Amino acid sequence: QVQLVESGGGLVQAGGSLRLSCAASGRTLGRYAMGWFRQAPGKEREFVAAIRWTGITSYVDSVKGRFTISRDNAKNTVYLQMNSLKPEDTAVYYCAADLGGRGTNYDCWGQGTQVTVSS
């Protein structure tokens, strides 16, 4: 199981930007699909974005045009660039790895990083 550590969360004003990073250790990213999820207080965990090893990406509708997922295999790191942030983006963001490569079943999870967007 690859170990994942998220960073880059924090407090930002509406309309601002943050870049989240997910560093993998113990394994290279290889052909894993990588995903970002978020969980707001009182709500269930929500899919945000995913990227396959080929570079194919997918996003939840609410973040399309604002968020970009990318990966740098040389650095063994996955990123989530978040622009035009809204208060409803406030949540704990989690990085996850799907060892099967399809982005459907996530086997390994990071500890999460808090993102708070003020009005």
Secondary structure, 3 states (H helix, E strand, C coil): CCEEEEECCEEEECCCCEEEEEEEECCCCCCCEEEEEEECCCCCCEEEEEECCCCCEEECHHHCCCEEEEEECCCCEEEEEECCCCHHHCEEEEEEEECCCCCCCCCEECCCEEEEEEC
